Amino acid sequence: DVDKPLGRNEFKDTKIWGYFMMGQPTLVINDEELAKHILIKDFDHFTDLRSFGYESQSKDGLLVKYMFTNMKGDKWKKARSMMSGVFTSGKLKAMTPFIVQCADNMNEYLENLEKNQEMFEVRDVASMFTLDSFASAGFGIEQNSFKDPGNYFRKMAMTLVGAPGFGSWTDMPRMLFIMIFPKFSKMVGIPNFPMAPINFLSDIIERTYRDRVKTGYKRNDIIDVCIEEMNKQANNIEYKEFNEEKEAFLVANALLLFFAGFDTQAITISQMLHNLVKNEEVQDRLIEDIDQALETTNGKITYDLVENIQYLDWIIKESMRYKMLFTAFERVCTKDYKIPDTDIVIPKDRVVHLWVENIINDEKNFINPGNFDPENFNPQNYTNKFAHFGFGQGPRSCPATRYAYLAVKIFIVKLFSQYRVVPCEKTNMGEAELDPHLMFAIKGGIYVQLKKRS
């Protein structure tokens, strides 16, 4: 992560800077107004992300071809338009019972953790919930990882994202090699992804899709909604390429949403519990607000209930802002762009990083940026919506943000309706940081214990 040491030290107050990585130039923008231009106002010059992997006729090569994140220009815009109806309020409300059922499946597992006073790693436990809930709300796959943590589905999913204890030491070198030498990687057959989990999970999605199309069975999960949205464009000539490769497009992006989603949600929950175990007064208020909300529904967790616990929303956003793990976002310049009020021209195909650490720690944007304080997102204080980068900004931000928020909120409401989180001997009372030797892992993990509420 080259941006962090440079952005925090010699270029902290420099608006535009850059560096070379493996001989390739990268331009870094360290200014809020310029970041707004690139991500939103002049987005037509920065519509693309850097491609990952190589296309081929192999299974993982076809996944790379049709993944939403790898699409460029007009093709991406059409895909984005088609996907925009997948995560509406109505669709999410229909998926909520599936997510709540997975939260209910935690009961016995959490009870045993508390009864035996076991300390646990948050990402490991949270990922069982986020994995099961996405499998259910996404593909109609009912499983209970809390009953069987070693089930094959979970093993394959955790291997795919390179989670600690599941990934291979070759995951990071393989990814870097493919990014630097995609043509050579294709020639010698280095796979874009770990093949065992990719084959297993994509086969499940393919079978589910074909069964739904053949039988007409509807469950109101993500597969159903994707089919519905794609069928709306069935006779639209502008979407001909998607209609001709409907199954490939759906499988690639259902898989993308799955592996990019469930682990991100688990890491977000880890950040939340890390901050809540260190800030007892915040935990007290959260529990009070959850109790008051549950009184209105006789203890039933619903879509409307979790959406209306305002303080919970503030805590999620503040946990993603405070000591943010990922402090730079990337775009690719798609046509020459003159930076406003300068003589600098960003050439086509140049990689541009948006360094946002100064934005999220600016006193003009947050009343208490140096501390973990959910009041930073109180609407009376939080007036600059651009200053929150939890799931990105602009048209290229995460399309499944609303689903992620919903799943995280349901987990937190379920947990704190019965327990508090307290420190244990392995709790890191300092700041969380990424482990440079693992894929998207927090150094040392986040460990806590549960205490039954009276």
Disulfide bonds with the S-S distance in Angstrom:
none
